[in-house]
Amino acid sequence: MTEAAPNFELLLREALAPVEPPADLAERLEGALTNITELAADELEAWELSAMRDPRNWVRPAAAVVIGGSAGAALVLLRARRHAREAAPEGLEAVREAAERALADAGREARRLLRRD
């Protein structure tokens, strides 16, 4: 009574099969990053300069700067990546042009976010 040996290659192939993310993942992530950036900006707007005398009050504004800046940078990269995917290039010259466009898009997106705040 011997059992048939399991096909490990088949099991591994099934376990490591790529999984497509949900279609609305990019929109949800962009919305969450936008909300975080806006909340951090609101926190900084509500902050009073007179509170700087006490170092214990520095935590919230410092956290707002770090978290808001990180979320803003991630939002810029996410939008630049989306624009780069829409204009999928072919060939070495096209790759260079796509990189230049991606940098320009990132710069434009960063300026747009900074103007909004």
Secondary structure, DSSP 8 states (H G I E B T S, - for coil): -------HHHHHHHHT------TTHHHHHHHHHHHHHHHHHHHHHH--GGGGGSGGGGHHHHHHHHHHHHHHHHHHHHHHHHHHHHT---SHHHHHHHHHHHHHHHHHHHHHHHHH-
